[in-house]
Amino acid sequence: MPLIKNRFLPILLTLFMSFQSLGLSDALLKAISKKGYTTPSPIQLKAIPKILEGRDVLASAQTGTGKTAGFTLPMLQQFLANTGQHQGRRKIKSLILTPTRELAAQVLEDVKTYSEFTDLKSTVVFGGVNANPQIKTLRQGVDILVATPGRLLDLHNQGVINFSGIQFLVLDEADRMLDMGFLRDIKRILALLPSKRQNLLFSATFSKEIKTLANSFLDNPAMVEAAPQNTTAEKVDQIIYRTNKGLKTNLVIKLITEGNWNQVLVFTRTKHGANKLSQKLEKADIKAAAIHGNKSQGARTRALAGFKEGSISVLVATDIAARGLDIPLLPHVINFELPNIPEDYVHRIGRTGRAGASGKAISIVSVDEYAYARGIEKLLNIKLESTVIPGFEPTESLHEVESKKAENKAAHNRGGRNNSRSQSNKPSQDGSKKRRNFRR
Ligand code: AMP
């Protein structure tokens, strides 16, 4: 009985609660209604009242839960009372830090949407592009600034940014910021901000480092959770197709072509794997692009834009590159390889079935990954459906796969001479530094 209560209470609450009942003003309600939202998401229901009370908040929420509106709406609500009193230039009141340029741009888009019927001004700064237009906008004065840490510090050092009016700080996807090595920048930024402010930290996972960071600047935070990590998978139809390693690419091609799927996110464990698969899909006449940390900003933006507008059907991504991408209503996610960290599986499949729609998560699994599948089942506390597609039967034993891996490794260590000749002839994209293969 308690299980039923835990599972359904948030859904029941969502049905009965409205944005009006959260105490948001007409200007915000109008923007919400224009955007087409009818009911607050669970994270919004939990976070908005706490933020409106002025509390610091520590939130466990990943992309796809509606977390951006969860912090933006109450932030705007708090500022609304004080608008219209700008003497001289506006001072930045709110700083929203994000790990990537893509996420920063998406958050700004959301902030602009929700503040459309207010006179609050917002902008974004991130690296990889000319700073002059950003400086020009900042000089005109903004209330809300969305930023990636590096460019923010650069601009602050140039004297373009004044932090003295900051009342509100959001660290969005804090775990990813730490993964990307931003801890020092974050600490520097925290030291520059006025000490009296409201702080929010959003993170999908809570490592020791995140907890330490949270303790260092949150003041008696309210804890809110979007959905326990092991229940986010409930809406998603999940299946495992068992096959041989060498058959995976053709199986993916078959599924996408025969299913006529035209918006598929495929996860690989390595950047090299993402490139290789995307090239093979292209050869099979499937419009594909790879997105990972080695791609230039321009290439990443083009790939994402193409995927959103439909000129690219398949986006092949590594775990880190995919986090933070806002791709609504994604019908299919394919795990080309299972992640060795079960929580990453939950993040991956969380990309489908968003905003109430159902999605399908397919995992193509070879014998050496069965242990990962068991780890995932343990985390989710479910048994994943597993089947075989005729023509793609798994025939390799674990021993065979492991020996092949060992042979490849030995050949690689010998510098790719002898039997790995065909591989070593390829450009060194996989290559030269083996350890890099395991970085995402
Ligand atoms: P986020 O987790 O902030 O990246 O939001 C994920 C997606 O959900 C975005 O496309 C939002 O526009 C959408 N969204 C946010 N809040 C709601 C809501 N209350 N109802 C429906 N969709 C929403």
Residues whose N, C-alpha, C, O or C-beta is under 5 A from the ligand:
A	BS01	AMP	Y37 T38 T39 P40 S41 Q62 T63 G64 T65 G66 K67 T68 A69 D326 P328 A355
